[in-house]
Amino acid sequence: MKLFPLPRKAVPLAVGGVLALGIGGVLVACADSGSGDSTDRKAAAPANAGAAKGIPQLRIVDPYIPQPSSADVAAGYLIVQNDGDTADRLLSVTSPLSGEVMLHQTSGNSMQHIPGLDVPAHGKGVLARGGNHIMFMNPNKAVKKGDTVPLTLTFQTTGPVTVQVPVLGVTERPGDAPAPGASSAAPAADPAGHAGH
């Protein structure tokens, strides 16, 4: 069996603890994130992808955690793309980074807990800055740019999906190209401690 390298921004997924690259309807993908490259880079789809009608077919797109500027909280963002004929719902998120991981919604200058995130058929559920997002309360270790954090996303129909999430700079987003002459120094701290949500 010949192995090919993963695309630059693809991240491995595991379903129920089993690596799911190329298995079932859960795929890894990276969508164009506005970086000027309109090519959709994704891992090769398995031969049976799309064969099973009536089930969610989820892809986790552009997951990331901005480097936290506070030791008390961290935030995570991603898109759940559903290419299937059936809706799904993200029920919870867990991670070894924190014993208390919640889905939050930004409302004005405050945040509130939300019980889940709908992922419509042939649509997407978005966790992004300024809207719904993942909150890690009282992380048990400091994370910095370049680290990777495992998250387990539990869906109502699909079940648990584990993804390795990169930690980016405070103001970075997936697909950002480094600025010419940019130093490797961390960006200025976010005074709110939530990296822009």
N, C-alpha and C positions, 0 to 999 in steps of 0.2 A: 504494500500500500504506500503510495507516494504522498508525503505530507507537504503542504504548502504553508508558508508563513501567514499569520493572521494580518488583516489590514491594519494600518497604523493605529486607528482609534477603536478597533473592536475589543470587546472585553468578554472573557469567558463567563458563561452561565452554567449553573448546575441546578438540576431539578431533583428535589429530594435527596441531595447529596451526590448525585451522579452527574458527571459532566455531560452537558446536553448539546455541545457543538455538533451539529450534524445529526441529531437524534430528535425525532418527533417534531412538534409544531413550534417549539421555542427556538428562536434564532437569535443570533447576535447581529447587530447592525449599527451602522453609524450613518446618520442622515446629514445632508448639507446643513451646516450650522451658520451659514451666512459668511463664510470665510472667503467666498469668491470662487471656490471649487465646487461646481454643481454636480460632480460625480457622486453618486450614492455608493459609498464603500460599505460592503457587507460581507459577512462570511458566506461561503457557498451554502445554498439551501439544500437540504436533504432531498433525495428523489421523491419521497412521499409527502413533502411539504405541500399543503393545499389539497392533498388527496382526501383528507377527512373533512367532510363538510359538516357544518353545524357546531364546530368547536372553536374556542378562541385560539388564535395563532399569534402569540405575543413576541415582540422584539423589544429589547431594552435599548433605547437610543440615547447617546451622549450623557451617561451618568457622570456626575462629578460632585466633589465636596470642595468648596473654597477653603483654603487654609484658615482655620479659625483665628480670630484676633482676641478671643476670650477663652479662658480655661473652662468656663461654665457651660458653654453651648457650642454646637457646630450645626451646620445646615447641609442638606443634601438635595440634589436636583437631578431629575431624569425625565425621560418621556417613555411611556409604555405605549407602543404602537401595536394595534390589534388588526391583523390582516385577515382575521377569520370572520365567519358568519354569525358568531354568537358573542354577545357582550360578556365582560368579566368585571370583577371589582377587586381592587387592591384593598385587603382588609387590615393588614398590619405589616410593619417592617421591624426586623430585629438585626442586631449587630453586636459583635464582641466589643465594639468601641464604647457602648453605653448600655446599661441595664434598663434605661428608659428612652426608647425611641418612639416618637409620635409623628403622626401626620398633622400638620398645622395649616391654617389658612391665615394669610395676612389680611387684616381688615383695618384700613386707616393706619393708625400708629400702634395697633395692637395685634396680637395673634391669638387665635383660638384653636383648640383641638378639633379635628374632624374625624368621624368614625371610619372613613374609607374614601376611596377615589374610584369613580366609575370609569371604565374603559369600554366605550361603545364598540359594537361590531364595525369593522372597516373604519375605525377612528382611533383616537388616542386619548390617554389620560396624561396630563401634564403636571409635573412638579417643577416649578420654575421660580426664579427670583421675583418677588413682588406679588406672588400668588400662593397657591398650595405648595407645600414643601415638606421635607423630612427634617425633624429636629432631633438632635442627639443631646439629651440633657445630662450635664455633669459627666463628660467623657472621662473614661478611666485612664487615658493617656493622651499626651499631646500628639497631634498629627501635623505634618508639615508638607509643603509642596514636594511631590515626588513619591509620597507614601501611597499605599493602596489599602482600602478598607473593604472587607467583605460585608455585604448586606444580604439578608434573606427577605424577599418580598413574598408575602403569602396572599394568593389570589383565591377568590371564592370557588372558581371552577378549575383553574389550572393547577392550584396548589402552590407549594413553596418553590421559589426560583431564587437561586443565589447568584449574585453578580459581584465582581471585583471592581470597586469604584476608585478611580484615581483622585488624589488630592491635588488641586491646582492652586495657583496663586490667588490671593484675595479677590482680585478684580478679573481674573481670567475666566474664559468660558471654553468649552470644547471647540476645537477648530481654530482658535486664535493662533495666528502666526506671531512669532516673537518680533518685536519691533526692532528695526535695524539699530545696532549698537546698544541694545538693551542689556543691562547688567543682570547678574543672577541674584541680586538683592531682592528680598521680599518687598512687595508693594506696601504702601502706607497702611497702617492698621485702620480697620473700620471701627469708628467709635461706638457704634451700636452693638458690635460684637456678633452680628448676625450675617455679615458679608452680603449685605444688599437685599435682604428680603423685606 
